[in-house]
Amino acid sequence: MTLDIAHLHTWIGKKETHHDIAAAWPMAALAATLDHRDPYPQPGDPIPQSGHWLYFL
């Protein structure tokens, strides 16, 4: 397999952006699993410390 360097150079300077919303259900599911009575997270609420492990596996 060979790399087409000329083709790869066409990507220089380009960017691609994606947006997504982190759903609240992973936090709610963890709270239920641990039998926590925390309120269901609302959009825009910060996630607790180490909560990123539920989203960025």
MDAnalysis code that builds the backbone (N, CA, C; Angstrom):
import MDAnalysis as mda
import numpy as np

u = mda.Universe.empty(171, n_residues=57, atom_resindex=np.repeat(np.arange(57), 3), trajectory=True)
u.add_TopologyAttr("name", ["N", "CA", "C"] * 57)
u.add_TopologyAttr("resid", np.arange(1, 58))
u.add_TopologyAttr("resname", ["MET", "THR", "LEU", "ASP", "ILE", "ALA", "HIS", "LEU", "HIS", "THR", "TRP", "ILE", "GLY", "LYS", "LYS", "GLU", "THR", "HIS", "HIS", "ASP", "ILE", "ALA", "ALA", "ALA", "TRP", "PRO", "MET", "ALA", "ALA", "LEU", "ALA", "ALA", "THR", "LEU", "ASP", "HIS", "ARG", "ASP", "PRO", "TYR", "PRO", "GLN", "PRO", "GLY", "ASP", "PRO", "ILE", "PRO", "GLN", "SER", "GLY", "HIS", "TRP", "LEU", "TYR", "PHE", "LEU"])
u.atoms.positions = np.array([
    [0.846, -1.171, 0.000],
    [0.000, 0.000, 0.000],
    [0.899, 1.245, 0.000],
    [0.580, 2.170, -0.858],
    [1.351, 3.410, -0.924],
    [0.447, 4.585, -0.562],
    [1.052, 5.599, -0.019],
    [0.318, 6.804, 0.337],
    [0.393, 7.805, -0.803],
    [-0.732, 8.391, -1.103],
    [-0.797, 9.440, -2.118],
    [-0.602, 10.778, -1.407],
    [0.657, 11.196, -1.282],
    [0.997, 12.411, -0.558],
    [0.325, 13.635, -1.165],
    [0.216, 13.673, -2.460],
    [-0.422, 14.822, -3.124],
    [-1.880, 14.938, -2.662],
    [-2.558, 13.806, -2.554],
    [-3.950, 13.818, -2.085],
    [-4.015, 14.264, -0.620],
    [-3.099, 13.810, 0.194],
    [-3.095, 14.198, 1.603],
    [-2.842, 15.688, 1.766],
    [-2.053, 16.269, 0.907],
    [-1.767, 17.707, 0.961],
    [-3.019, 18.528, 0.699],
    [-3.999, 17.985, -0.019],
    [-5.232, 18.742, -0.288],
    [-6.034, 18.958, 0.997],
    [-5.745, 18.187, 2.044],
    [-6.463, 18.331, 3.314],
    [-5.855, 19.408, 4.210],
    [-4.679, 19.876, 3.900],
    [-4.026, 20.886, 4.737],
    [-4.848, 22.167, 4.723],
    [-5.109, 22.681, 5.923],
    [-5.865, 23.924, 6.055],
    [-7.368, 23.731, 6.126],
    [-7.856, 22.529, 5.882],
    [-9.294, 22.281, 5.961],
    [-9.653, 21.868, 7.381],
    [-10.904, 22.057, 7.742],
    [-11.357, 21.596, 9.040],
    [-12.792, 21.089, 8.919],
    [-13.143, 20.259, 9.852],
    [-14.477, 19.673, 9.876],
    [-14.959, 19.745, 11.317],
    [-16.161, 20.232, 11.524],
    [-16.690, 20.403, 12.871],
    [-18.001, 19.647, 13.014],
    [-18.134, 18.960, 14.136],
    [-19.379, 18.256, 14.455],
    [-19.848, 18.715, 15.824],
    [-21.140, 18.815, 16.000],
    [-21.715, 19.202, 17.285],
    [-22.660, 18.103, 17.735],
    [-22.671, 17.874, 19.028],
    [-23.567, 16.869, 19.586],
    [-23.936, 17.303, 20.999],
    [-25.005, 16.760, 21.492],
    [-25.442, 17.038, 22.850],
    [-25.267, 15.764, 23.661],
    [-24.603, 15.884, 24.793],
    [-24.425, 14.729, 25.673],
    [-25.761, 14.448, 26.355],
    [-26.301, 13.275, 26.112],
    [-27.587, 12.895, 26.694],
    [-27.468, 12.729, 28.208],
    [-28.555, 12.970, 28.898],
    [-28.553, 12.869, 30.361],
    [-28.692, 11.440, 30.851],
    [-29.152, 10.524, 30.002],
    [-29.468, 9.176, 30.489],
    [-28.270, 8.414, 31.056],
    [-27.021, 8.567, 30.557],
    [-25.933, 7.828, 31.198],
    [-25.737, 8.239, 32.666],
    [-25.864, 9.530, 32.962],
    [-25.726, 9.978, 34.347],
    [-26.886, 9.457, 35.195],
    [-28.089, 9.494, 34.635],
    [-29.259, 8.997, 35.365],
    [-29.150, 7.492, 35.596],
    [-28.646, 6.756, 34.603],
    [-28.492, 5.310, 34.738],
    [-27.463, 4.964, 35.808],
    [-26.362, 5.707, 35.846],
    [-25.357, 5.462, 36.881],
    [-25.924, 5.766, 38.261],
    [-26.663, 6.859, 38.386],
    [-27.274, 7.204, 39.675],
    [-28.226, 6.099, 40.120],
    [-29.001, 5.556, 39.179],
    [-29.931, 4.474, 39.524],
    [-29.174, 3.210, 39.910],
    [-28.098, 2.923, 39.199],
    [-27.297, 1.735, 39.504],
    [-26.712, 1.819, 40.909],
    [-26.282, 3.014, 41.289],
    [-25.677, 3.205, 42.607],
    [-26.720, 3.538, 43.680],
    [-28.002, 3.497, 43.290],
    [-29.128, 3.775, 44.184],
    [-29.044, 5.176, 44.782],
    [-28.569, 6.129, 43.952],
    [-28.542, 7.529, 44.370],
    [-29.888, 8.150, 44.038],
    [-30.316, 9.050, 44.830],
    [-31.603, 9.714, 44.611],
    [-31.401, 11.095, 43.979],
    [-30.315, 11.242, 43.253],
    [-30.028, 12.525, 42.607],
    [-31.119, 12.856, 41.597],
    [-31.426, 14.151, 41.449],
    [-32.412, 14.519, 40.423],
    [-31.869, 14.232, 39.027],
    [-32.776, 13.961, 38.125],
    [-32.404, 13.689, 36.737],
    [-31.691, 14.918, 36.182],
    [-30.495, 14.762, 35.576],
    [-29.770, 15.932, 35.054],
    [-30.556, 16.649, 33.959],
    [-30.439, 17.938, 33.950],
    [-31.116, 18.775, 32.956],
    [-30.096, 19.271, 31.934],
    [-30.545, 19.611, 30.729],
    [-29.616, 20.135, 29.724],
    [-28.854, 21.340, 30.271],
    [-27.549, 21.328, 30.075],
    [-26.701, 22.415, 30.533],
    [-26.115, 22.201, 31.912],
    [-26.627, 21.203, 32.672],
    [-26.052, 20.918, 33.988],
    [-24.647, 20.367, 33.820],
    [-23.702, 20.779, 34.667],
    [-22.365, 20.189, 34.591],
    [-22.400, 18.746, 35.087],
    [-21.548, 17.932, 34.521],
    [-21.473, 16.553, 35.002],
    [-20.534, 16.499, 36.202],
    [-20.784, 15.566, 37.118],
    [-19.904, 15.484, 38.283],
    [-18.504, 15.022, 37.902],
    [-17.590, 15.199, 38.833],
    [-16.212, 14.794, 38.600],
    [-16.167, 13.324, 38.184],
    [-15.365, 13.010, 37.201],
    [-15.193, 11.680, 36.597],
    [-16.388, 11.236, 35.761],
    [-17.387, 12.079, 35.615],
    [-18.556, 11.745, 34.801],
    [-18.215, 11.578, 33.326],
    [-17.092, 12.152, 32.899],
    [-16.701, 12.039, 31.489],
    [-16.479, 10.590, 31.068],
    [-16.203, 9.698, 32.029],
    [-15.983, 8.289, 31.695],
    [-17.229, 7.659, 31.088],
    [-18.393, 8.214, 31.362],
    [-19.626, 7.677, 30.805],
    [-19.812, 8.068, 29.345],
    [-19.130, 9.108, 28.904],
    [-19.328, 9.628, 27.557],
    [-18.149, 9.376, 26.620],
    [-16.957, 9.314, 27.150],
    [-15.774, 9.179, 26.309],
    [-15.074, 7.855, 26.612],
    [-15.676, 6.790, 26.149],
    [-15.125, 5.474, 26.410],
    [-13.932, 5.253, 25.524],
])
